[in-house]
Amino acid sequence: MSDHIKNAIDTFLNLIDKERNVYEEAQLFHQTRKPISEYVNILQDPITGNEIVLKNQELISDCHYSAKNDIANFINEDVNSEEWKRLNVQFLNYHKSLSVYTALNSAPVNNYLSLKSEIGFMKNVKVLDVGGGTGHTHCSFFQFPESVDYYLLDPNIRLLHDQLIRFYPKLTYLPMGHIIGNAESLPIKDNSFDVVLSISAIDHLNDHQKFISEAHRVLKNNGVILISSHLDLPASKNDKTQNKTKIFSSSFWERISRFLYYRKHKVGDDDHTLHLENMEPIEKALLKSGFNICKKEIYKRYFWITANK
């Protein structure tokens, strides 16, 4: 029995008979991380593109980067800034305040996207999830996560909420590569991945065109990129009717409680950098970077698009 399985058993033993109130503050868990030594060969200095060497707990190239706790951290200078600390606390507060309500109502989007795009059925692929937050996509999106060589890349360290551990138990023992970096300058060598994901992340980036260009660079030939998020669509008459129905529904007091809970934990306001009314900006960026668009869809108030290198 592996150490990862033993740790997972201990985690679930400690959760048994520990009742989970919907608005109880979350317990946060570290991801099960691959040793950086297993994938240092695909890393490169994000500034110069030069080779990386792992020595002790440092990644050494033209600059030195942290490799503590099996996290390859390529934004060291930002970590020490007050603004970065403030934002990271905000992100952690957000995850601590996620309720079971949020998980239950967001899951259908992920499930739909996984099945409709058919990327969720992929096996034996190396996946880079850019802006992947906690990394729960490894198990919440892929139907066969054991066969997926998964790497989480995000500019912040977001830990696993206990609701994710309960819903996706394989997160407690399936290892992932954990990289702290920016989407616009991926610390990854050319032609390294089969799949690049951007799920609910493209509209948080400083420069979506740079990210898409970088994704093209790190993908292998015939590799695929999936981009999905929501659209800022004006409310239709039907939406207004639904909102009125919600106000007078049995979930009204739950919504009030959730609002007050989010305020208590000081969860951040709108931090979107890109507001999309349609997919045209994403399509143009994909084509400009050399991708061939495969499939695309607008559904409800969301979109997804896939393209090949």
DRENNUFI-511787 format. One record per residue (C-alpha): residue in three letters; residue number from 1; x, y, z. Coordinates in Angstrom, 1 decimal, decimal comma, always signed. Layout:
N
R   aa    i      xx      yy      zz
R  ALA  NUM       X       Y       Z
...
***
This chain:
309
R   aa    i      xx      yy      zz
R  MET    1    +0,0    +0,0    +0,0
R  SER    2    +1,5    +3,4    -1,1
R  ASP    3    +2,0    +6,3    +1,3
R  HIS    4    -0,6    +8,3    -0,7
R  ILE    5    -3,2    +5,6    +0,0
R  LYS    6    -2,3    +5,5    +3,7
R  ASN    7    -2,6    +9,3    +4,0
R  ALA    8    -6,0    +9,1    +2,2
R  ILE    9    -7,2    +6,5    +4,6
R  ASP   10    -6,2    +8,6    +7,6
R  THR   11    -7,9   +11,7    +6,0
R  PHE   12   -11,3    +9,9    +5,6
R  LEU   13   -11,0    +8,2    +9,0
R  ASN   14   -10,8   +11,7   +10,6
R  LEU   15   -13,8   +12,9    +8,6
R  ILE   16   -16,1   +10,0    +9,7
R  ASP   17   -18,8   +11,2   +12,0
R  LYS   18   -17,7   +14,8   +11,5
R  GLU   19   -20,9   +16,4   +10,4
R  ARG   20   -20,5   +19,0    +7,7
R  ASN   21   -22,8   +22,0    +8,1
R  VAL   22   -23,4   +23,8    +4,7
R  TYR   23   -21,9   +27,1    +6,1
R  GLU   24   -19,2   +25,7    +8,3
R  GLU   25   -15,8   +27,1    +7,5
R  ALA   26   -13,8   +24,8    +5,3
R  GLN   27   -11,0   +22,6    +6,3
R  LEU   28    -8,2   +23,0    +3,6
R  PHE   29    -6,0   +20,2    +2,4
R  HIS   30    -2,7   +20,2    +0,5
R  GLN   31    -2,8   +18,5    -2,9
R  THR   32    -1,0   +15,2    -3,4
R  ARG   33    +2,0   +16,5    -5,4
R  LYS   34    +4,4   +14,8    -7,7
R  PRO   35    +8,1   +15,3    -6,7
R  ILE   36    +9,5   +18,1    -8,9
R  SER   37   +12,4   +15,8    -9,8
R  GLU   38    +9,9   +13,7   -11,9
R  TYR   39    +9,2   +16,6   -14,3
R  VAL   40   +12,0   +19,1   -14,0
R  ASN   41   +13,0   +18,0   -17,5
R  ILE   42    +9,9   +19,8   -19,0
R  LEU   43   +10,5   +23,1   -17,0
R  GLN   44   +12,3   +26,2   -18,3
R  ASP   45   +13,0   +29,6   -17,0
R  PRO   46    +9,9   +31,7   -17,8
R  ILE   47   +12,0   +34,8   -18,4
R  THR   48   +14,8   +33,5   -20,6
R  GLY   49   +13,6   +30,0   -21,7
R  ASN   50   +16,8   +28,4   -20,5
R  GLU   51   +17,2   +25,0   -18,8
R  ILE   52   +16,2   +24,5   -15,1
R  VAL   53   +18,2   +22,5   -12,6
R  LEU   54   +16,8   +21,2    -9,3
R  LYS   55   +19,1   +21,5    -6,4
R  ASN   56   +18,0   +21,0    -2,8
R  GLN   57   +14,8   +23,1    -2,6
R  GLU   58   +15,6   +25,5    -5,5
R  LEU   59   +15,1   +25,6    -9,2
R  ILE   60   +18,2   +27,2   -10,6
R  SER   61   +18,6   +28,9   -14,0
R  ASP   62   +19,3   +32,5   -14,8
R  CYS   63   +17,1   +33,2   -11,7
R  HIS   64   +16,6   +31,1    -8,6
R  TYR   65   +13,0   +29,8    -7,9
R  SER   66   +11,6   +28,0    -4,9
R  ALA   67   +10,9   +24,3    -5,0
R  LYS   68    +9,6   +23,9    -1,4
R  ASN   69    +6,8   +21,5    -0,6
R  ASP   70    +7,0   +20,0    -4,1
R  ILE   71    +5,6   +23,3    -5,6
R  ALA   72    +7,6   +24,7    -8,5
R  ASN   73    +7,2   +28,4    -7,7
R  PHE   74    +8,1   +30,7   -10,6
R  ILE   75    +6,7   +34,0    -9,2
R  ASN   76    +8,9   +34,4    -6,1
R  GLU   77    +9,2   +38,1    -6,3
R  ASP   78    +5,5   +38,6    -6,3
R  VAL   79    +5,0   +36,3    -3,2
R  ASN   80    +6,7   +38,8    -1,0
R  SER   81    +4,6   +41,8    -2,0
R  GLU   82    +1,8   +43,0    +0,2
R  GLU   83    -0,6   +43,0    -2,8
R  TRP   84    +0,2   +39,3    -3,6
R  LYS   85    -0,3   +38,4    +0,1
R  ARG   86    -3,6   +40,3    +0,2
R  LEU   87    -4,9   +38,6    -3,0
R  ASN   88    -3,9   +35,1    -1,8
R  VAL   89    -5,7   +35,6    +1,6
R  GLN   90    -8,7   +36,7    -0,5
R  PHE   91    -8,5   +33,5    -2,5
R  LEU   92    -8,1   +31,4    +0,6
R  ASN   93   -11,1   +33,1    +2,1
R  TYR   94   -13,1   +32,3    -1,0
R  HIS   95   -12,3   +28,7    -0,8
R  LYS   96   -13,0   +28,6    +3,0
R  SER   97   -16,4   +30,1    +2,3
R  LEU   98   -17,4   +27,7    -0,6
R  SER   99   -20,5   +25,9    +0,5
R  VAL  100   -21,9   +22,6    -0,5
R  TYR  101   -24,5   +24,6    -2,3
R  THR  102   -21,8   +26,0    -4,6
R  ALA  103   -20,4   +22,6    -5,4
R  LEU  104   -23,7   +21,1    -6,2
R  ASN  105   -24,8   +23,9    -8,5
R  SER  106   -21,5   +24,2   -10,3
R  ALA  107   -20,9   +20,5   -10,9
R  PRO  108   -23,3   +20,2   -13,9
R  VAL  109   -21,3   +22,8   -15,8
R  ASN  110   -18,1   +20,8   -15,4
R  ASN  111   -19,8   +17,5   -16,1
R  TYR  112   -21,5   +18,8   -19,3
R  LEU  113   -18,2   +20,3   -20,5
R  SER  114   -16,4   +17,1   -19,9
R  LEU  115   -18,8   +14,9   -21,8
R  LYS  116   -19,8   +17,2   -24,6
R  SER  117   -16,3   +18,2   -25,5
R  GLU  118   -15,3   +14,5   -25,2
R  ILE  119   -12,0   +15,6   -23,7
R  GLY  120   -13,1   +14,2   -20,3
R  PHE  121   -12,9   +10,7   -21,9
R  MET  122    -9,2   +11,0   -22,8
R  LYS  123    -6,7    +8,5   -21,4
R  ASN  124    -2,9    +8,4   -21,3
R  VAL  125    -2,5   +12,1   -21,9
R  LYS  126    -0,3   +14,8   -20,3
R  VAL  127    -2,6   +17,7   -19,3
R  LEU  128    -1,7   +21,3   -18,3
R  ASP  129    -4,5   +23,0   -16,4
R  VAL  130    -3,8   +26,8   -16,6
R  GLY  131    -5,6   +28,8   -13,9
R  GLY  132    -6,8   +25,5   -12,5
R  GLY  133    -7,0   +26,8    -8,9
R  THR  134    -7,2   +23,9    -6,6
R  GLY  135    -6,6   +21,2    -9,2
R  HIS  136    -9,8   +19,4    -8,6
R  THR  137   -10,4   +19,3   -12,4
R  HIS  138    -8,1   +16,2   -12,3
R  CYS  139   -10,9   +14,2   -10,8
R  SER  140   -14,0   +16,3   -11,4
R  PHE  141   -13,5   +16,6   -15,2
R  PHE  142   -11,7   +13,5   -16,3
R  GLN  143   -13,5   +10,3   -16,4
R  PHE  144   -10,3    +8,2   -16,0
R  PRO  145    -8,1   +10,4   -13,8
R  GLU  146    -5,7    +7,5   -13,0
R  SER  147    -4,5    +7,5   -16,6
R  VAL  148    -4,1   +11,3   -16,8
R  ASP  149    -0,7   +12,9   -16,2
R  TYR  150    -2,1   +16,1   -14,7
R  TYR  151    -0,3   +19,4   -14,0
R  LEU  152    -1,9   +22,3   -12,2
R  LEU  153    -0,6   +25,8   -13,0
R  ASP  154    -1,9   +28,9   -11,2
R  PRO  155    -0,5   +32,2    -9,9
R  ASN  156    -1,8   +31,4    -6,4
R  ILE  157    -1,6   +28,5    -4,0
R  ARG  158    -5,2   +27,4    -3,6
R  LEU  159    -5,7   +24,4    -1,3
R  LEU  160    -8,4   +21,7    -1,6
R  HIS  161   -11,7   +22,4    +0,2
R  ASP  162   -13,0   +19,5    +2,3
R  GLN  163   -16,1   +19,4    +0,1
R  LEU  164   -13,9   +18,5    -2,8
R  ILE  165   -12,2   +15,8    -0,8
R  ARG  166   -15,6   +14,3    +0,0
R  PHE  167   -17,0   +14,5    -3,6
R  TYR  168   -13,8   +13,5    -5,4
R  PRO  169   -11,9   +11,1    -3,0
R  LYS  170    -9,2   +10,2    -5,6
R  LEU  171    -7,9   +13,8    -5,1
R  THR  172    -6,4   +12,5    -1,8
R  TYR  173    -4,0   +10,0    -3,4
R  LEU  174    -3,6   +10,8    -7,2
R  PRO  175    -0,5   +13,0    -7,5
R  MET  176    -0,4   +16,1    -9,7
R  GLY  177    +2,4   +18,4   -10,7
R  HIS  178    +1,9   +21,7    -8,9
R  ILE  179    +3,4   +24,8   -10,6
R  ILE  180    +3,0   +28,4    -9,5
R  GLY  181    +3,3   +30,6   -12,6
R  ASN  182    +1,7   +33,0   -15,0
R  ALA  183    -0,3   +32,0   -18,0
R  GLU  184    +1,3   +34,6   -20,2
R  SER  185    +4,8   +33,2   -19,7
R  LEU  186    +4,5   +29,5   -19,0
R  PRO  187    +7,6   +27,9   -17,4
R  ILE  188    +7,2   +24,9   -19,7
R  LYS  189    +9,4   +23,7   -22,6
R  ASP  190    +8,0   +23,6   -26,2
R  ASN  191    +6,0   +20,6   -27,3
R  SER  192    +5,5   +19,1   -23,8
R  PHE  193    +1,7   +18,6   -23,4
R  ASP  194    -1,1   +16,8   -25,2
R  VAL  195    -3,9   +19,0   -23,7
R  VAL  196    -4,0   +22,5   -22,3
R  LEU  197    -7,2   +23,4   -20,3
R  SER  198    -8,5   +26,9   -19,4
R  ILE  199   -11,7   +26,4   -17,5
R  SER  200   -13,3   +29,6   -16,0
R  ALA  201    -9,8   +31,2   -16,2
R  ILE  202    -9,4   +33,0   -19,5
R  ASP  203   -11,4   +36,0   -18,3
R  HIS  204    -9,1   +36,5   -15,3
R  LEU  205    -5,8   +36,8   -17,3
R  ASN  206    -3,9   +39,9   -17,9
R  ASP  207    -3,4   +39,1   -21,6
R  HIS  208    -5,5   +36,2   -23,1
R  GLN  209    -3,7   +36,5   -26,5
R  LYS  210    -0,3   +35,9   -24,9
R  PHE  211    -1,7   +32,9   -23,0
R  ILE  212    -3,1   +31,3   -26,1
R  SER  213    +0,2   +31,9   -27,9
R  GLU  214    +2,0   +30,2   -25,0
R  ALA  215    -0,4   +27,3   -25,0
R  HIS  216    +0,3   +26,7   -28,7
R  ARG  217    +4,1   +26,7   -27,9
R  VAL  218    +3,9   +24,1   -25,1
R  LEU  219    +1,4   +21,8   -26,9
R  LYS  220    +2,7   +18,8   -29,0
R  ASN  221    +1,7   +18,6   -32,6
R  ASN  222    -2,0   +17,7   -32,9
R  GLY  223    -2,3   +18,7   -29,2
R  VAL  224    -5,7   +20,2   -28,2
R  ILE  225    -6,7   +23,3   -26,2
R  LEU  226   -10,0   +23,7   -24,4
R  ILE  227   -11,2   +27,1   -23,3
R  SER  228   -14,4   +27,6   -21,5
R  SER  229   -16,0   +30,2   -19,3
R  HIS  230   -19,2   +32,3   -18,9
R  LEU  231   -20,5   +35,1   -21,1
R  ASP  232   -21,7   +38,5   -19,9
R  LEU  233   -25,1   +38,3   -21,6
R  PRO  234   -27,9   +40,8   -20,9
R  ALA  235   -30,8   +39,3   -18,9
R  SER  236   -33,6   +38,0   -21,0
R  LYS  237   -37,2   +38,2   -20,1
R  ASN  238   -37,0   +34,5   -19,2
R  ASP  239   -34,1   +35,2   -16,9
R  LYS  240   -36,0   +37,9   -15,1
R  THR  241   -38,9   +35,5   -14,7
R  GLN  242   -36,5   +32,9   -13,3
R  ASN  243   -35,1   +35,5   -10,8
R  LYS  244   -38,6   +36,4    -9,6
R  THR  245   -39,3   +32,7    -9,2
R  LYS  246   -36,0   +32,3    -7,2
R  ILE  247   -36,9   +35,2    -4,8
R  PHE  248   -40,2   +33,5    -3,9
R  SER  249   -38,7   +29,9    -3,9
R  SER  250   -37,8   +27,8    -0,9
R  SER  251   -34,1   +28,6    -1,5
R  PHE  252   -34,6   +32,3    -0,8
R  TRP  253   -33,3   +32,2    +2,8
R  GLU  254   -30,5   +30,0    +1,7
R  ARG  255   -29,4   +32,7    -0,7
R  ILE  256   -29,6   +35,3    +2,0
R  SER  257   -27,5   +33,1    +4,3
R  ARG  258   -24,9   +32,5    +1,6
R  PHE  259   -24,6   +36,3    +0,9
R  LEU  260   -24,1   +37,1    +4,5
R  TYR  261   -21,5   +34,3    +4,8
R  TYR  262   -19,5   +35,6    +1,9
R  ARG  263   -19,6   +39,0    +3,3
R  LYS  264   -18,3   +37,7    +6,7
R  HIS  265   -15,3   +36,0    +5,0
R  LYS  266   -14,6   +39,1    +2,8
R  VAL  267   -14,7   +37,2    -0,4
R  GLY  268   -13,4   +39,5    -3,3
R  ASP  269   -15,6   +41,4    -5,7
R  ASP  270   -15,5   +41,0    -9,5
R  ASP  271   -11,9   +40,3   -10,5
R  HIS  272   -12,6   +39,6   -14,2
R  THR  273   -10,2   +41,3   -16,7
R  LEU  274   -12,1   +40,2   -19,8
R  HIS  275   -15,8   +40,5   -20,3
R  LEU  276   -17,1   +38,4   -23,2
R  GLU  277   -20,5   +38,8   -24,9
R  ASN  278   -19,5   +36,2   -27,5
R  MET  279   -16,6   +33,9   -28,5
R  GLU  280   -15,2   +36,1   -31,2
R  PRO  281   -12,2   +37,5   -29,2
R  ILE  282   -11,2   +33,9   -28,3
R  GLU  283   -11,6   +32,6   -31,8
R  LYS  284    -9,5   +35,4   -33,2
R  ALA  285    -6,8   +34,8   -30,7
R  LEU  286    -6,7   +31,1   -31,4
R  LEU  287    -6,5   +31,6   -35,2
R  LYS  288    -3,8   +34,3   -34,8
R  SER  289    -1,7   +31,8   -32,7
R  GLY  290    -1,9   +29,1   -35,4
R  PHE  291    -4,6   +26,9   -34,0
R  ASN  292    -7,3   +25,1   -36,0
R  ILE  293   -10,7   +25,5   -34,4
R  CYS  294   -12,4   +22,1   -33,9
R  LYS  295   -15,7   +22,5   -32,0
R  LYS  296   -17,4   +25,4   -30,3
R  GLU  297   -20,7   +26,0   -28,5
R  ILE  298   -22,6   +28,6   -26,6
R  TYR  299   -25,0   +27,0   -24,1
R  LYS  300   -27,1   +28,8   -21,5
R  ARG  301   -24,8   +31,6   -20,4
R  TYR  302   -21,6   +29,7   -21,0
R  PHE  303   -19,3   +28,8   -23,9
R  TRP  304   -16,6   +26,3   -24,8
R  ILE  305   -14,3   +26,0   -27,7
R  THR  306   -11,6   +23,4   -28,7
R  ALA  307    -8,8   +23,8   -31,2
R  ASN  308    -5,8   +21,7   -32,4
R  LYS  309    -2,2   +22,7   -33,0
***
